């Protein structure tokens, strides 16, 4: 059986990891800032079928990035819930000698 100290340390580690996931998720939102994503924005770079392929790829990547952001946020929530459970369990264990 884990000691109170071990459980609290594991809870702190999970909270730290959750904070890292939140930071990464917030950083993902700006990953496409400044990158042309509309037909009018990319006309000077891409023409014809190349423009269509480019825009299709940008839309797909933005969607995947949004999914990744959602996954990071969900993982952070799960880690925080697990940390809370560990702290609650630690509270029921007598203080370490």
C-alpha positions in Angstrom: 0.0 0.0 0.0 1.2 3.5 -0.8 2.0 5.9 1.9 0.4 9.2 2.3 3.5 11.0 1.1 3.7 8.8 -2.0 0.0 9.5 -2.9 0.5 13.3 -2.3 3.6 13.3 -4.5 1.8 11.4 -7.2 -1.1 13.9 -7.0 1.4 16.8 -7.3 3.0 15.2 -10.3 -0.4 14.7 -12.0 -1.3 18.4 -11.3 2.1 19.5 -12.8 1.5 17.4 -15.9 -2.1 18.7 -16.2 -0.7 22.3 -16.1 1.8 21.4 -18.9 -1.1 20.0 -21.1 -3.0 23.2 -20.5 -0.1 25.3 -21.6 0.5 23.2 -24.7 -3.3 23.3 -25.5 -3.3 27.1 -25.3 -0.2 27.3 -27.5 -1.8 25.2 -30.2 -4.5 27.9 -30.9 -1.9 30.2 -32.4 -0.1 27.7 -34.5 -1.7 28.8 -37.7 -1.6 32.6 -37.0 -0.3 34.3 -40.1 -0.7 31.3 -42.4 -3.0 31.9 -45.4 -6.2 29.8 -44.9 -8.7 31.4 -47.3 -8.7 31.4 -51.1 -8.2 35.2 -51.2 -5.3 34.9 -48.7 -3.3 32.4 -50.8 -3.9 33.7 -54.3 -0.4 35.3 -54.4 1.2 32.0 -53.4 -0.9 29.3 -55.0 -2.9 29.0 -58.2 -5.4 26.5 -59.6 -5.3 22.9 -58.4 -2.3 23.7 -56.1 -4.4 26.3 -54.3 -7.2 23.8 -53.8 -4.8 21.1 -52.5 -3.2 23.7 -50.2 -6.5 24.9 -48.8 -7.8 21.3 -48.3 -4.6 20.5 -46.4 -4.9 23.7 -44.2 -8.5 22.9 -43.3 -7.6 19.3 -42.4 -4.6 20.4 -40.3 -6.6 23.0 -38.5 -9.3 20.4 -37.7 -6.6 18.0 -36.5 -5.0 20.7 -34.4 -8.4 21.5 -32.8 -8.8 17.8 -32.0 -5.4 17.8 -30.5 -6.2 20.8 -28.4 -9.4 19.1 -27.2 -7.5 16.0 -26.3 -4.9 18.0 -24.4 -7.7 19.7 -22.4 -9.5 16.4 -21.7 -6.3 14.8 -20.6 -5.6 17.7 -18.2 -9.1 17.4 -16.8 -8.6 13.6 -16.3 -5.2 14.2 -14.6 -6.7 16.8 -12.2 -9.6 14.4 -11.3 -7.1 11.6 -10.6 -5.0 14.0 -8.5 -8.0 14.9 -6.5 -8.8 11.3 -5.9 -5.3 10.6 -4.8 -5.4 13.5 -2.4 -8.7 12.3 -1.0 -7.2 8.8 -0.5 -4.1 10.3 1.1 -6.3 12.1 3.6 -7.7 8.8 4.9 -4.2 7.4 5.5 -2.5 8.1 8.9 0.4 10.5 8.7 3.7 8.9 7.7 6.0 8.1 10.7 
